[in-house]
């Protein structure tokens, strides 16, 4: 039995030509099917669960508002005109800025294929121009300084300070944690410059995971990085890239680790692996982790502490790009949900605006920056909440969340097999290039089966110069 759930467009994984695609429910899962006249048929798992559960996930989604200003015209059509073009339907919630292509690790798993090329990186004037482009086109989203590994730049604190001076309230550092674990003075310079959050790659709690994902033992380094952040009083978001059979059994352990380091750790942001680079064959179903898999894993591996009701689709489209949730740590050390998908009055998360303080963009500003100001871990005696909080006002909630909140979020990226152009047009995770273009993250990192990219990255720009 299969059932057509919707039609969209995608790209051929071989030639990157735009082709029609269909979302189809079949045998309890949802697939994206497409056919290139030249290269044949392709089919990829996009949702592990019934067609109805897939449709339900999207039912309350509202259309988002596009960028303030488009910087490129419509020419060949989506996804070839990113800049952004006027066809784009969502403004940025996060803006990635690659400040270097260098890296101090050689990870087998890397979005940015970093490290192979040496020295090309934007200078401070170019970065000023990039910030300016972001302001002009999108306003002030959260900035993620990325790479490569951004902390290889000694002038990263200046880059942070420049962004703060230009009006960006929330600047995150996307890092593997190696330098901040070893160099406290550098971390303190970042904090003094105004960095808001350390967005820390954190694939698991044991070295076997890091051997696979990063090619070296890093478990102790990660703990040291978090401990230094506690001392420097900067918030941390743990960012695990989830890979089937490698670390998808550690979801519960990661949540326990996060709890043990609250309030320094502000959240856990899961990124199911997407297949970029050279992949001559379609990844198998068992190579994929979809939104329902992450939710199921969290529920099973936390022994009933978390329930699937706690995890919400993002309210503003695109719902299939994320889930969001917010918890408070109770006195008994259990997480108490602020959200209930179907029943609760109190709803908070990306795109939920019931709170007077919160919008999609401010969810991260509010919850991901360290606001406790009282050092590292909770003492055993702290904090007097022990049952589902009877919170009557948003002020109650935000006071509690400021010191005891934890977000658990997830963002699956698209790859050439799963790419849905309707979804891409509503993407709010963007990247700004040194050429002052703004490109959705998933389009920027997209590669064909032979590794050909749709958009030139920093490394290729360097090679061609
Ligand atoms: Zn083709």
Boltz pocket constraint, residues with backbone or C-beta under 6 A from the ligand:
constraints:
  - pocket:
      binder: B
      contacts: [[A, 12], [A, 13], [A, 14], [A, 15], [A, 16], [A, 17], [A, 36], [A, 37], [A, 38], [A, 39], [A, 40]]
      max_distance: 6.0
